[in-house]
Amino acid sequence: MTVQRRGISKSPESSAIEKKIKRGNAQRQASSWRGNVITLLLLTGATGLVSWMYFTWTDDFTHTLVSRSEILTQPRVFTVECSKDYKKYKFFPGCTPTKCGRAISDSVVTLEEAQKLRRLAERGLSLAGSDGGASILDLHSGALSMGKQFVNIYRYFKNEIRDIFTEEDFELYKDVRDRIQKAIAETFGLDSKQMYLTKPTFFSRINSTSAKTTHDEYWHPHIDKETYGSFDYTSLLYLSDYGVEFGGGRFVFMDPSTNRTVEPRAGRVSFFSSGSENLHHVEKVTWGTRYAITVSFTCDPDYAIDNPSLP
């Protein structure tokens, strides 16, 4: 985000985004304060008051769009007003967002497919990994976290790559990507042929290890369209279960009046238009390991990337 300087006025939209971020920071500070109060009350035996305060405070600041324990038989779709972000870019009929929002589906990918993709991620990420808490594996570019940097997995492990991945792995990855693209197109009324896969699209593995570089700091509020430029639609496929395999790590949409969260579940797909109408962040993972795939789409063919192929 651009730092404000004297004599330079900010646009109303930019000011609104900053207010959302400040509100989110205030809520996190308030949450820490509340935790201390609840601990004190527990120590003094005031359990009934603790229960009332916990649920009241949670409802005031956070709304869960879908919990981990739910299994959605139909996509859950939430429409939001489109931001002006897209006017800064070339308009592509049939693709550029005119209907914006966010959606969650448990029927795009099966649990078995999610488990296979997780094993793919585990095999690739087992070769290296970040010194901090966040590691990535990008099958398109070959980027793999290693220590405090990245290496190209196809070059660094070129003699072993076919012992790590199979053609079936890549076929499943492509098939899942196609289904996610179709789901986004159907939800937002798009021509799926006008949508293109774009970078970065990657597997992520997050745990509670302290960050060692800025690449490990995944929890900051951000807007995908501003961060990457090419993004028009963002999706996440979760490969592990919130509250069972990891704590924290919920996906949080930062709306003007409240935070709205998605609790990950293996096989669950969450997707949304990538502008500032969907300012978001991921909570810090407090225990366990969170696996997911970020799959990104653009309307601009100049930023399209191909499906990955096994060398």
Backbone torsions as a table, in degrees:
resi	resn	phi	psi	omega
1	MET	NA	139.8	-178.3
2	THR	-72.2	133.9	178.9
3	VAL	-76.6	135.5	-179.2
4	GLN	-73.1	135.8	176.4
5	ARG	-117.7	153.4	179.4
6	ARG	-60.6	137.7	177.2
7	GLY	87.9	-5.3	179.9
8	ILE	-114.5	118.3	-178.9
9	SER	-88.9	149.3	179.6
10	LYS	-97.7	152.2	176.6
11	SER	-70.8	153.8	177.9
12	PRO	-56.2	-37.4	-178.4
13	GLU	-67.6	-40.4	178.4
14	SER	-64.2	-41.4	178.8
15	SER	-63.8	-38.1	179.7
16	ALA	-64.5	-39.4	179.2
17	ILE	-65.2	-43.1	179.3
18	GLU	-62.4	-37.8	178.4
19	LYS	-63.3	-39.6	177.7
20	LYS	-60.9	-44.5	-177.9
21	ILE	-66.0	-42.8	178.9
22	LYS	-63.4	-38.5	178.4
23	ARG	-63.7	-42.1	179.1
24	GLY	-62.7	-42.3	178.6
25	ASN	-63.5	-41.2	178.9
26	ALA	-63.2	-39.4	179.3
27	GLN	-64.4	-40.1	179.7
28	ARG	-66.2	-37.8	176.9
29	GLN	-66.4	-41.5	178.4
30	ALA	-63.7	-37.0	179.2
31	SER	-62.7	-40.6	178.0
32	SER	-63.2	-42.3	179.1
33	TRP	-63.5	-43.1	179.8
34	ARG	-61.7	-39.3	179.7
35	GLY	-59.2	-39.8	178.7
36	ASN	-66.0	-40.3	179.0
37	VAL	-63.9	-45.7	-179.0
38	ILE	-62.0	-41.2	178.0
39	THR	-59.5	-43.6	179.8
40	LEU	-62.6	-43.2	-179.3
41	LEU	-65.7	-38.5	177.4
42	LEU	-61.9	-41.1	-179.7
43	LEU	-64.6	-27.9	-179.8
44	THR	-94.5	1.2	174.0
45	GLY	86.8	10.8	-177.1
46	ALA	-87.1	62.4	-173.0
47	THR	-68.6	-37.4	-180.0
48	GLY	-63.0	-43.6	178.7
49	LEU	-65.0	-37.9	178.2
50	VAL	-58.9	-47.6	-179.1
51	SER	-59.4	-45.8	-179.7
52	TRP	-62.6	-45.3	-177.8
53	MET	-65.8	-40.3	-177.3
54	TYR	-61.6	-51.8	-175.9
55	PHE	-70.1	-33.1	176.9
56	THR	-65.2	-48.4	-179.0
57	TRP	-64.6	-41.3	-179.8
58	THR	-61.5	-44.5	-179.3
59	ASP	-65.8	-32.5	-178.4
60	ASP	-66.4	-32.9	-169.2
61	PHE	-114.2	-22.1	-173.9
62	THR	-136.9	136.3	175.1
63	HIS	-122.1	128.2	-179.8
64	THR	-88.1	117.8	178.3
65	LEU	-71.0	-39.9	175.5
66	VAL	-155.7	132.9	-178.3
67	SER	-90.5	163.6	179.2
68	ARG	-64.5	-34.0	-176.0
69	SER	-74.3	-19.1	178.2
70	GLU	-76.3	147.1	169.9
71	ILE	-120.9	112.3	-175.4
72	LEU	-79.5	124.6	175.5
73	THR	-87.6	-20.3	175.1
74	GLN	-131.6	148.4	177.2
75	PRO	-57.4	142.1	175.6
76	ARG	-102.4	113.6	-171.3
77	VAL	-114.9	135.0	178.7
78	PHE	-126.2	118.7	-178.7
79	THR	-90.1	135.7	174.5
80	VAL	-130.1	156.9	179.6
81	GLU	-69.8	134.1	179.2
82	CYS	-65.5	141.9	173.9
83	SER	-78.7	177.3	178.7
84	LYS	-88.9	2.6	-175.9
85	ASP	-54.3	-39.6	-172.4
86	TYR	-70.3	-17.1	179.8
87	LYS	-72.1	-14.6	178.7
88	LYS	-79.6	-8.8	-174.5
89	TYR	-122.4	163.7	178.3
90	LYS	-60.4	139.5	-179.4
91	PHE	-88.4	130.4	179.5
92	PHE	-118.1	105.3	-178.9
93	PRO	-55.9	138.6	179.1
94	GLY	84.6	-1.4	-178.2
95	CYS	-140.9	-51.9	-178.2
96	THR	-51.9	131.2	-175.0
97	PRO	-58.2	124.1	169.5
98	THR	-122.8	-20.9	171.9
99	LYS	-118.3	114.4	-174.0
100	CYS	-112.3	160.3	179.1
101	GLY	163.7	-159.5	-179.1
102	ARG	-146.6	150.6	-177.8
103	ALA	-148.0	154.4	178.2
104	ILE	-132.8	135.2	179.9
105	SER	-139.1	140.4	175.0
106	ASP	-109.0	12.4	-175.1
107	SER	-119.4	4.3	179.0
108	VAL	-79.2	-39.5	-176.0
109	VAL	-127.7	138.3	178.9
110	THR	-82.1	160.4	177.7
111	LEU	-61.1	-40.1	179.3
112	GLU	-61.2	-42.1	178.3
113	GLU	-65.7	-40.3	178.2
114	ALA	-62.6	-39.2	178.9
115	GLN	-66.1	-38.7	177.2
116	LYS	-64.8	-42.4	179.4
117	LEU	-67.1	-35.4	176.9
118	ARG	-64.8	-42.3	178.2
119	ARG	-62.1	-36.9	175.1
120	LEU	-59.1	-48.2	-179.8
121	ALA	-62.5	-43.6	-179.1
122	GLU	-61.9	-40.8	178.8
123	ARG	-64.0	-45.7	-179.4
124	GLY	-66.4	-45.3	-176.2
125	LEU	-74.6	-18.6	178.2
126	SER	-68.2	-16.5	-179.1
127	LEU	-75.3	-21.3	-177.3
128	ALA	-156.8	-122.1	-179.4
129	GLY	118.4	154.5	179.9
130	SER	-72.6	151.6	171.4
131	ASP	-70.9	-22.6	177.4
132	GLY	-92.4	-161.2	-172.5
133	GLY	-87.9	-7.0	-174.3
134	ALA	-124.4	121.0	178.1
135	SER	-121.5	148.1	178.1
136	ILE	-129.0	154.6	172.5
137	LEU	-135.3	117.7	-179.5
138	ASP	-110.8	107.6	-178.2
139	LEU	-70.3	-18.8	-178.8
140	HIS	-77.1	-56.9	-178.1
141	SER	-86.9	-19.1	-175.9
142	GLY	89.2	2.4	-177.1
143	ALA	-65.0	130.7	178.4
144	LEU	-136.5	130.2	177.2
145	SER	-64.6	134.1	176.3
146	MET	-145.5	108.0	-178.4
147	GLY	65.2	-120.0	179.3
148	LYS	-105.1	14.8	-177.8
149	GLN	-140.7	-167.4	177.4
150	PHE	-127.7	147.2	173.6
151	VAL	-125.4	164.0	175.0
152	ASN	-90.9	112.4	-174.7
153	ILE	-61.7	-31.7	-177.7
154	TYR	-72.8	-28.0	177.8
155	ARG	-89.7	-44.2	-174.5
156	TYR	-67.8	-35.3	-178.2
157	PHE	-120.4	36.3	-171.4
158	LYS	-59.8	-31.1	-178.5
159	ASN	-81.3	-12.6	-176.2
160	GLU	-113.1	-5.2	-167.1
161	ILE	-60.2	-36.6	-179.5
162	ARG	-79.5	-6.9	170.0
163	ASP	-87.2	-15.0	-177.1
164	ILE	-97.4	-45.5	-178.0
165	PHE	-119.0	157.3	177.0
166	THR	-124.4	165.5	175.3
167	GLU	-60.5	-34.9	179.3
168	GLU	-63.9	-35.7	176.4
169	ASP	-58.4	-47.1	-175.7
170	PHE	-71.8	-32.4	176.9
171	GLU	-66.9	-41.8	177.4
172	LEU	-63.7	-43.7	178.7
173	TYR	-57.1	-46.7	-179.5
174	LYS	-64.5	-43.1	-178.7
175	ASP	-63.0	-43.7	178.9
176	VAL	-64.5	-43.3	177.5
177	ARG	-57.6	-43.6	-179.8
178	ASP	-62.9	-40.0	-179.6
179	ARG	-68.7	-38.1	176.8
180	ILE	-63.9	-43.8	178.1
181	GLN	-58.8	-44.0	179.4
182	LYS	-63.4	-41.2	180.0
183	ALA	-63.5	-41.4	178.4
184	ILE	-64.1	-45.0	-179.7
185	ALA	-60.5	-44.4	-179.4
186	GLU	-66.0	-39.2	-177.8
187	THR	-68.4	-41.9	-175.2
188	PHE	-100.8	6.8	177.1
189	GLY	67.4	45.9	-175.6
190	LEU	-107.8	164.5	169.3
191	ASP	-90.8	108.7	-174.2
192	SER	-60.8	-24.0	179.0
193	LYS	-71.6	-15.6	178.1
194	GLN	-93.6	1.7	178.0
195	MET	-100.8	143.4	-177.9
196	TYR	-133.1	139.4	172.9
197	LEU	-62.7	140.5	179.8
198	THR	-137.1	168.6	-179.8
199	LYS	-100.2	153.0	-1.4
200	PRO	-84.6	138.6	171.8
201	THR	-124.9	122.9	-166.1
202	PHE	-159.9	159.5	168.2
203	PHE	-83.9	146.1	174.4
204	SER	-129.9	144.4	174.0
205	ARG	-128.3	119.5	-175.7
206	ILE	-124.8	132.3	173.1
207	ASN	-132.0	-170.6	-172.6
208	SER	-90.2	6.6	177.1
209	THR	-60.4	139.9	-178.7
210	SER	-62.9	145.6	179.3
211	ALA	-65.2	140.0	177.0
212	LYS	-109.9	-25.9	175.9
213	THR	-138.3	173.3	178.9
214	THR	-63.7	-24.2	178.6
215	HIS	-65.0	-21.5	179.6
216	ASP	-85.6	-9.8	-174.4
217	GLU	-90.6	76.1	-174.2
218	TYR	-81.8	-10.4	-166.9
219	TRP	-89.1	-2.7	-176.4
220	HIS	-72.2	140.2	174.6
221	PRO	-60.5	138.8	179.8
222	HIS	-158.1	168.2	178.1
223	ILE	-121.6	121.6	-173.6
224	ASP	-61.9	-38.5	-178.5
225	LYS	-64.3	-36.6	178.4
226	GLU	-77.0	-36.8	-177.1
227	THR	-70.2	-42.2	-172.6
228	TYR	-112.9	-19.5	178.1
229	GLY	77.9	-53.8	-175.4
230	SER	-76.1	-22.7	-174.9
231	PHE	-64.0	133.9	168.5
232	ASP	-120.8	-30.2	177.4
233	TYR	-139.7	133.8	-178.7
234	THR	-118.1	139.7	175.3
235	SER	-135.2	154.1	175.2
236	LEU	-132.3	131.9	172.2
237	LEU	-109.0	118.1	-178.2
238	TYR	-85.5	140.5	-176.2
239	LEU	-119.3	7.7	177.3
240	SER	-150.6	165.3	-170.9
241	ASP	-103.5	126.1	174.4
242	TYR	-63.7	136.9	177.1
243	GLY	80.1	-9.6	178.7
244	VAL	-114.9	-49.8	-179.2
245	GLU	-105.2	-13.1	177.0
246	PHE	-161.0	158.5	175.4
247	GLY	-116.5	155.9	-170.9
248	GLY	70.4	-157.3	172.2
249	GLY	71.9	13.7	175.4
250	ARG	-73.8	152.0	176.6
251	PHE	-88.4	129.7	-172.3
252	VAL	-123.6	117.8	169.8
253	PHE	-85.4	128.7	-176.6
254	MET	-100.4	90.2	-179.8
255	ASP	-88.2	165.4	-175.2
256	PRO	-56.2	-37.6	-173.6
257	SER	-103.3	-18.0	-175.8
258	THR	-163.6	164.7	169.9
259	ASN	-91.4	141.1	179.1
260	ARG	-124.6	124.8	-170.2
261	THR	-111.6	151.9	170.8
262	VAL	-116.9	124.0	178.2
263	GLU	-92.1	119.0	-177.8
264	PRO	-60.9	144.7	175.3
265	ARG	-144.2	135.0	-178.3
266	ALA	-56.2	124.9	-177.9
267	GLY	95.1	-8.3	179.9
268	ARG	-80.1	136.8	176.7
269	VAL	-115.0	129.3	174.3
270	SER	-118.8	134.6	178.9
271	PHE	-145.4	158.0	-173.3
272	PHE	-163.1	158.2	172.5
273	SER	-69.1	146.4	-163.3
274	SER	-92.9	5.1	-177.5
275	GLY	-81.3	-173.7	-175.3
276	SER	-71.3	-6.6	171.0
277	GLU	-66.7	-13.9	179.2
278	ASN	-126.7	50.4	169.6
279	LEU	-56.5	135.4	-174.5
280	HIS	-155.3	170.3	170.3
281	HIS	-155.6	169.1	174.9
282	VAL	-110.3	132.1	176.6
283	GLU	-62.1	151.4	174.3
284	LYS	-63.5	134.6	174.6
285	VAL	-74.1	128.9	-175.2
286	THR	-100.7	-23.9	175.3
287	TRP	-160.2	159.4	178.7
288	GLY	74.3	-164.4	-176.5
289	THR	-133.8	130.9	-179.3
290	ARG	-106.4	124.0	176.6
291	TYR	-113.6	141.5	177.5
292	ALA	-158.8	166.7	170.7
293	ILE	-123.5	130.4	170.9
294	THR	-96.6	123.3	179.2
295	VAL	-121.9	120.2	-170.1
296	SER	-116.6	146.2	-177.7
297	PHE	-130.7	145.8	177.9
298	THR	-124.6	159.5	174.2
299	CYS	-96.0	-10.5	-175.0
300	ASP	-96.2	112.0	-178.0
301	PRO	-61.2	-20.7	178.7
302	ASP	-66.3	-19.0	-178.5
303	TYR	-109.3	14.5	-179.5
304	ALA	-73.6	147.2	172.3
305	ILE	-124.6	156.2	-180.0
306	ASP	-83.8	163.9	170.9
307	ASN	-62.9	148.7	179.1
308	PRO	-69.8	153.4	176.7
309	SER	-132.8	147.9	-178.9
310	LEU	-78.9	122.5	-178.7
311	PRO	-61.7	NA	NA
